[in-house]
């Protein structure tokens, strides 16, 4: 095989592996960072449960708006 084909194949394989690894960890990190920011800035209400985990409190019906 010509060297140019090896470079193309290696590039495609590397891109696919990077996409697969980055997709899963990127989404989880983005969701985690967004929720932490919303909690820290008091945009969402939370409570601490007995086991130490954080629970989001649902907004009362009178404050919900329909779009």
N, C-alpha and C positions, 0 to 999 in steps of 0.2 A: 504494500500500500504506500501511496505517496505521503510524505509528512504532512501535507496540508489536510488530508483526510483525518489523520490522527488528531491534529489540533482541533478540527471541527467536532469530531466525536467526543474528545475530552471536554471541550467547551459545553456541549449539549448535556453530557452526563453531569458535569459539575453544576450547571445551572439547575437541572432537575433535582439533584440532591440538595442543593442550597435552598431551593424553593420549598421542598418537602419539609426540611428541618425548620426553616424560618417561618413557614406558615403556621405550624402548630404553636411554637413558642412565642411568636410575634402576637398572635391573637390573644393568648392567655395573658401575656404581659400588658398588652394594651387595655384589656378589660380590667385587670387588677389595678393598674395605675389610674384608670378613669374612676373606678369606684373609690379608691383611696383619696383621690383629689376631691370628689364630691362629698365624702364624709368629712374630710379635714376642713373644707370650706363651708360646712353646715348647709349644703344644698339638699341633703337627704337626712332623714331622721333615722337614728339607729338605737339599738339597746344591746347591752352585753348580757349574754345568757350565762347560766350557772357554770357551764362547761368552758367558758372563756371565749366562745365564738361570738361574732357580731351578727346581729339580725337586723335587716332593714324593716322599718315600720311603714305599713301601707298608709297612703294619704287618705284622710277621711273623705267621704262621698261629697260633702258640700264644697270641698276645695278642688275637686276634679272637674276638668272642662272637657267637653266633647269637641272633637275637631272635625 
